[in-house]
Amino acid sequence: MITLNVNGKTYQVNADSNTKMLWVLRDILHLTGTKYGCGIEICGACTILLDGEPVKSCDMDVTEGVGRHITTIEGLAPAHSSKLQQAWIAEQVPQCGYCQSGMLMKAAALLSRNPHPTDADIDSEMDNICVCGTYQRIRAAIHRAANS
């Protein structure tokens, strides 16, 4: 058994040590907000926070989460109540929405380190891929959340 702290709760997980964190979250813990995209740590749809830092869970062994604090989109805030999630809604960021949980997690990490990022800060930090191309709305939502 592997012990994980996910969204402030402790879980005992029966998984092989090389099982990817993404599949533990989705298939064992049923936290399906974290998405599978590319499987090779490029797109960022699988982004979670590990001790507050964004990591891509698709290629992360479950044992890398032992003794750490894992936050998924479900743990970001109850009922979409964070300033960031409200800004995302106000700016109508999602189109297809597939990348959005990873984008939100990446943006949350950015704002926790830099509460008032510039456009350049956002552009350099937000390296997840959005095939719909909503990058301008993502930037606007991050600024809205920073200023609220």
PyMOL commands that set and color helices and strands:
alter all, ss='L'
color gray80, all
select helices_A, chain A and resi 21-28+57-59+62-65+73-76+78-80+83-90+100-113+119-125+135-147
alter helices_A, ss='H'
color red, helices_A
select strands_A, chain A and resi 2-6+9-13+47-50+53-56+69-71
alter strands_A, ss='S'
color yellow, strands_A
deselect
rebuild
show_as cartoon
